[in-house]
Amino acid sequence: MATEKSKREPEEKGKESAREAALDFIREVINKDLETNKYGGRVATRFPPEPNGYLHIGHAKSICLNFGIAREYNGICHLRMDDTNPCKEETEYVEAIHNDVRWLGFDWGKHEYYASDYFQQIYEWAVKLIKAGKAYVCDLSADEVHDHRGTLTTPGKDSPYRNRSVAENLDLFERMRAGEFSDGSRTLRAKIDMASPNLNLRDPVMYRILKTPHHRTGDKWCIYPTYDWVHGQSDSIERITHSICTLEFENHRPLYDWFVENLGIHHPQQIEFARLNITYTMLSKRKLLHLVKGNFVRGWDDPRMPTIAGLRRRGYTPAAMRNFCKDIGLTKTESVIDVTRLENSLRDDLNKTAMRVMGVLHPLRLIIDNYPDNQTEELDAVNNPEDAGMGTRKVPFSKELYIEEEDFREDPPKQFFRLSPGREVRLRYAYYVTCSKVEKDASGKITTVHCTYDPATKGGDSPDHRKVKATLHWVSAKHAVDTEVRLYDHLFTKPDPEDAEEGKDWTSNINPKSLEILTGKLEPSVTKAKPGDRFQFERLGYFCLDADTTPQKFVFNRSVTLRDSWAKIEKGQKE
């Protein structure tokens, strides 16, 4: 008995820890099913994307939910491509899905499946429904089917082909498969109830004729099952226990139930949750494709896109994405999440993990007149104040530096404590400096600030404990690395991108200032970075080295700004 108990311990501990966790309505259902032994103590979920585009942040929520539940309950989560539409699906999208799921920290092991693997079984089940008098071949066009469907307040009309004999339906369906008929000329429909208050039950289409090669099955099929017909049966074939869907599929559940009940096959439990909606963000895959095809963005992985690939390129971390999905939780009610919650999740993670470096995005030359002309010092800089284990690095310091333009004002406003004539400030990790004079060009623009330094303040501290009110970041001019810096803003100008003015469509809300490109100056330590490495540019924000980087050209994307008071101060100075 002791041996048998020890064998059960890991599984029992896993189930117990899941039960003890803060429960949402989905986990409550799963716990009840485990208590009643509904599925023999099994938990099997699935993530079933259609490979017709890149996954976005909404899919990330589903990935974390389905794979997370499987992990909590010592179950399994299948990755299944619902590839039923050869006109829109591509192998590129399949590979992108693989990359995204793995990047988020999940793996399906041997459980990768495709709806196209089940085409033969799905076809045989369709024949079974025809033989039972529950499916028929219909000659109505797509528009005619729509016209016959009725509305929410009026019942539909029976197709004139609804009462064909079983023999005729079998013959026509076989000829459809053989390629005898043209695209769109016939469909196979379920015979349910044209007067049902649920429009999904009004004789839905199960098969349509599409003489288009499939990315996996080639020319084997010229009829393809619809999503509604194949989806529930795929779950059944894989013996999924809990089929977790977004809320728009709630009205489809009676149809999925009708199919599996009339076929007499394994019946998963479908549970719906509200899909993710975020301000300033478009999550329609069809419209994201339009952005790509219309060259509104540079591709699916453009850092302005809400795709997982785009967010990854922008500098988001898997941990930030997972934490965001956990933080927003699950509901049965549609709502809109403020995009700042996503940004805060990234800030919280990068604050703990990102290497600090110094960089200047709008360079202003600063010369320390009393510093030795040819001297260079190597100063110690902290890599991350949140993690002492990340150590320190050496930063070169010399007579000529770059500081941010906004850190100097010749005529400073109230509450401006940074550098101005006669004022002393601290240079980060270096010395105290005091502004003595400025140089201007012919237009009156300041081109150079001259300062003197106090050698006794090396390291940024004064031996007499005098106080300064500002600490500035800087870069040594002769050691600076010229860098292309891409500053990204929201892709849309309105919190609801769909909210277009009369006579215009949603693309009119695309932000023309969503990308600003600067040439910045960075400390030389960044030359050791690899694409994908993330940094905090001190006082400027979090940045990620982009894949466009070459040995001759460094390119950084701003991932997210810092949470500090500088923006408010700057706003006040401009008003």
N, C-alpha and C positions, 0 to 999 in steps of 0.2 A: 504493500500500500504506500509506503514511504517513497518508493521509486516512482510509482504512478503519480503521486502528488508532485514530486519534483519535476516531472515532465510537464505538468500543467502550469507550473508557477509562472513562467514568462508570459504565457498567454493570459492567465488570470490577472496578473499585475497590469498588463497593458490595458485590459478591459476596465479594470478598477480605476486606473488613472484617468481614463477617458470619462468614466462616469462622474468622477470627483471634480472634473474640470467645470468651469462655468458653462452651463448648458444653454444652447440655443435651440430653436424649435426643431431643427434638423437632427441634432444629436439626441433630443428627447425621443424622436421617432425611432432612431436607431437603438437607443437603450431599451425602449419598450419591446422592439422586435427581438432583441437579444434575450430579454427576460422571458418572452413567450416562445423562444426557440423557433420563430417564424421561418427563418432560413437556415435552420440547423446550426445556429451560432456563427454563421458566416457574415462578413461584411465585405462586399465587393462593389466598388464604385467605378466610374469611368469618366474620362475627360474626352468628349467627342467632337473635336473641331472639324469644320468643313475646310479642306485645303484650297480655299479660293481667295486667300489673302494672308497677310501677316497678322499674328495675334496682337491684341492691344491690352491695355490695363484692365479692361473688363474681363478678358479671358484670364488674366493673371489671378483675379479674384476666384474664378472657377477652378483654376489649377490648384491654388492653395487650399481651397475647400475640399475638393475631391481627393487629392493626394494626401492632404493633411488628415482627413477623416480615416483614410485607409491606414495611415501610419499610426494614428491614435489607437485604433481598434485591432491592430495586428492583422489587418485585412490586406486586400490588394486593390490597386487602382489600374484599370486598363487605359491605355492610350489608343483611341480608335479614330481613324480618319473616316468621317462620313462623306465618302467620295462618290456621290450619286449624280453629279452634274458634270459631265466631261467638257462642257463648254467653258467652264470657269476655273477648273482645277488644274494645278500644275505641280510637278515634282519639286520645283523651287519652294513652293509654299510648304510642302511636306517637310523638307529639310529645315526650313525656318522654324516650323513648329517644334521639331526635335531640339533645335538649339535653344529655343526659348524655355521649354519645360526643364531641360537639364540646367540651364543657367539659373533658373529660380530655385534649384536645389532638389529637384525631384527626378525619379527614374522609374520607368515602367518595367524594367527587367525584361522578361520574356513575353510580357503581355502587351504587345503591339499588334493591333488588328486594323482591318479595313472593311468598311461596308461592302466594298467590291468583292471581298473574299466570300461573301454570302449570297452573291447574285443568283447562283443556281438554286440554293435552298429557298430564297425569297421567291423565285419564279415558281418553284414547286408548290409553295404555300398559296401563291396566287391561283394556281390551277385547282388546288383544294377548295378555295372559296368559290371558284366558278362552278365546280361540281356540286357544291352545296347550295347553289342558287343565290350566293351572296356577293357575286361580282359579275360584271358584264362589260362587254366591249361597246363603246359609245362612239358614234361618228360625228358628234357635234364638235364644232371648232372651239378653240379656247374662249373666244368672245361669246359664243352661244352658250357654252357651259356657264360662264359668268352671268349671262342674262337669265338663265334658268335657275340660278342659285337662290334668287330672292333677296330679301333684306332682313334686318333684325326684327322688323315688324310685320313682314309679309312672308308667307311660306314660299318655298321654291316650287318649280314645276318639274314633273317627271320628264326625263329624256324620252323621246319617241323610241329609243333603242333599249329601254330599260327592261323590257320583257322578252328579249330574245331568249331562245331556248338554250339550255346548257350545251347542247351539241354545237349550235351555231357559235356560241361564245368561245368554246374550246377551239373550234376550227379557226376562227378569226384571230384569236390570241396567238395560236401557233404560227399563223401566217404573218402576224405582226413581228414575231421574233425572227422569222425567216427573212425579213426585209422586203416583203412584198408591197408594203404600203409606204407612201411618202411621209416625210416629217410632219407631225401635227395633224395628220388626217384621221387618226383614231387614238383613243385612250382606253385603258382599262379602269373602270370605276367600281368602288365598293357600293353594294346595294344596301343602304342603311335606312334613311328617313329624310325625304326632301322637305318635310314639315318640321323637322327638329328645330327647337329654339337655338341650338348650338350649330352655327353654320358649318363647322368642321365635320359634322355628321351628315351633311346633305350630299351624299354620294360622292365622296372625295376621289380625286384621281389617284390611282395607284401606279400606273405606268404610262409613259409617253414615248413616242417614237422620236429618236434622235440619232440620225446616222452620222455620228461623230465619234472618232476614236477616243478611247479612254486612256488616261495616262498609265494605267496598270494592266487593263485587260485588252488593250488594242482594239481590234475590229470584231472581237468575239460577240459583242452585243450591239444591237441597234435599238433596243428598247431599254429604258432605264427606270428603276423605281423612284418614286418621289420620296422626299425626305420623310414625310409623315408616314408613309407606308414602310419604309425600311428601318426607321430609327428604333421603334419599340421592339421590332423583331431582332434587330442586332443586339439590343440589350438582353433579350431573352436567350438568344443563342449563346451569349457569353455568360449567362447565368448571373447577371448583375443583380444585386439585392436592392440597392437604393439608387435610383436614377434621378440625379439631382439636376434640375433645369432652372432656367430663369423664368420669371413670372409670366412672360408672354406665351409660354407653353401650357399654362394652366388650362386654357380652353381646349387644348389639344389632348389633354389627358383622357377624356372619355373616348376619343377615337383610338388612342393607343390601347386602352383597356378593351375596346370592342374587338380589335384585331386579335390580341393574344387570347381573349376568352373564346372567340369563335374558332381559333386554331387549336385551342386546348393545349397551349404551351406554357412554359415557365413565365410567371407574372412578376416582374420587378415592381417595387414600390416607387412611384414617381413623387418627388417633393420639389416644390417650386420656391424660389427666393427672388427678391427684387434685384434686377440687374443694376450695375454700377452706372451712375451718371455723375459727371464732374463738371464744374463750371469752366468756361472758356475751352471746352474740350469736345471734340466730335468723336463719337464711338460707333458710328455706322460704318461697317466694313465697306459697303458699297460707295459711300461718300469718301472714305479714306482712299479707296482705289481711284476715285475721280481726282483727288488732290494729286496723286502720283502721276496718273496718265495726263492730267492737264498741266503738269510742270509747275504747280503751285508750291511744291516742295521738291527736294532733291532725290526723293526715293522713299521707300518704306521705312528706312532707318534714319531718315532726317531727324535730328534731335528735337525738332518742333512737333513731331508726330507723337501721338499717344500709344504707338505700337511699343511692344516690349523691346524690339530691336532699336527703335528710336530712343527710348528712355535709357537703354543700356549704353548707347553711343553718347548720350548726353552726360552720362556719368552716374546714373542711378545704380544702386547696389541691389543684389538679390535680397539682402536682409531688410533694406528700406522698403522694398516692394512687399515682402511678406508681412512686415510689421504694419504697413498701411492697411493691407487686406484684413489683418486681424483686428486692427483698431476700429475700422468702420463697421465691423460686425455684419450680422445677417438680419434682414427684415422681410416682412411680407408686404411692405408698402413702398411704392416708388418714392424716391427722394433724390435730391441733388447734393453731392458732397462738394464742399468748397475746395478748390484746387490747393489752397494753402495747407490743407491737411496732408496732402501728398508731399508737398515741398518740405513741410516740417519733419515728416518721417525721414526724408533724405538728410536734412540738416542734422537731426539727432544721431543718425548713423555715422555720417562723415565727420562730425565733430569729434567722435571717439576714435575714428580709424584713419582719417586723412592726414598725410604728411603736410606740414606747413612749409611754405616757401614765400619769398618776397618777390613781388612783381609790381610793375607800374604800367597802367593802361593808357594814361594820358601824360606822357613824360614832360617834365619841366626840369631843365638843367639846374643843378645846385653845385656851386664851387666853394670849397672850404679854403679860404685864402691863406690861413696860417698853418695848413696841413702840408707836410713835406711833398714836394712835387712828384717824386718817383717812388714814393712809398706805397706798399700794399700790405694790409694786415689781414690775417685770417681770424675772424671772430666766431665765437661759439654761438650757435642758434639752436633753440629747442625745436625738435621735430614735431612734437605734439604734447602740449601741456596737460592733456587728459590722460596720457599714457607715458609714464616715465620710461617704460621699457623700450620705447621707440628711439631713445637716445638723442644725440645732438649731431649737428653737421657744421662744417666750416663755411663761412660766408665771406667773400673778399670785400674789403673796404679800401677806398682810395680817395684822393683829393676831389675828384669829380664824380658826382652822383646824379641819379634821376630820382625825383619825387613826383607825386601826383600833382597835377595842376591845381586841383581843388584844395590841396593842403596849404596853399599860399594865397593870401589876400593882401594887396598893398594897402587897401583901406578896409580893414576888417569890420564886419557888422558885429552887433552885440551877440554874445554867446559863441563867437568864433574864437577858439582857443589854440588853433594851430599856428603855423608860421606866418609872421608879418614883420614889418620893419621894427627893429629894436626888441623883438620878442624872442625868448629862449624856449626851445622845445627839445625833446629827447628823440634821437634817432635810434630806432629799435636795435637792441644788442650792441650799440656803438657808443656814441657820445652825445653830450648836450651841445647844441649849436645855437647861435644867435644871428639873426639876419642883420646885415650891415648895409646892403644896397641892392639894387636891381639893375638889369640891363633891359632895354626895350628896342624893338625894331621900328622901322619908319612909320608903321601904323599905330604905334603906341602899345603894342602887345608885349607883355613881359616875356623875355626869352631866357633869361638867366637870373638866378638868385645867388647873391654872394653872402657867405656866412663866415663866422669864426667859430672855432670849437674849443672846448675846455678839455685838455688832455687828461685831467684828473678824473674825468667822468667816464672813463673807459668801461664798457660793459653796460652803460646806461644808468649808472647810479652816481650820485653826487656825494663826495666825502663830507661835505658840510650839511648834507641832508636838505638842501634847498629843493623846493618843489617846482615842477613844471606841470602844466595842465594838458599837454598833448604829447603823444608818442607817434612818430611818423615812420612808415615803412619806406624803403629806399632800395636802389640797386646801383652797384658800382658801374659807372659808365663804360669803362674799358673792359669790363668782364661781362657786361649784359648780353643776354641772348635775345636777338630779335625774334618775335613770335607773333604769328597771326592769332588773334583772339576773337572768337565768335561769341557775341553776346545775344542770347536768345530771350525773346519775350513770348507771351501767349500768341498762339497762331491766330486767334480770333479776338476781335475788339469787344465782343459782348459776352457776358456770362453764359447766355444761351445762344450758341452760334446759329440756331435755326430762326432766331428772331430777326428776320429781314424786313426792311422797309417795303411798303407796298410797291409792287412792280419789279422788285429785285429778288434774287434767290440767296441762299445761305452763303454763297461764295463772296457776296458783297461785304460780308463781315470779316473777311480775311484781313489780318493786320499787316499793312504794308511795312510796318517797322518791327516785324517779328524777328529780324536778324540785323545786327549791326556788326561790322567787321572792323577791328582795330589792329594796329601794329603796336604791340606792347614790348616792354623790356623786362626780362626775368633773370633771376639769379642763375648762375651756371649749373647748379645742382640738377636742374630739370633735364639736362642733356642725357642723363642716365635713365630717364623714364621710358616706358614702353607704352604703346597705344593702349588705352583703357585704364592707365594709372590715374588715380584721383588725388587732388591736392586742394588744400585751402591756400589761396593767395591771401595773405594776411590783410585783413580789413576790407577785402574786395569781394570775397565769395568763394564758392567751391567750383573747381574746374577739373576737366578730364582731358587727357591727351587724346586727340582724335586720330582715327585711322588714316586720315589724309597726310599725316606727318611723314616726312622723308628726312634723310640725313642732312639735306640742305634747308629744310623748312619745318619748323615746329608749329603745330596747330592745336590750340586748346579751345574746348567748348566750355562756356559757363554752365554749370549744372544747376546752380541755385545761388541766390544772393545770401548774404549774412543777415541775421537778425540783430540789428544794433541801432543806435540812434543817429548814425551819420546821415541816413537818407532824410530823416526829419530835419536835421540841422541844415542840410543843403537846400531842402525845400523852403525853409524859412529865409535863407539867404537870398533866394531868387525872387521871393515875393516882395 
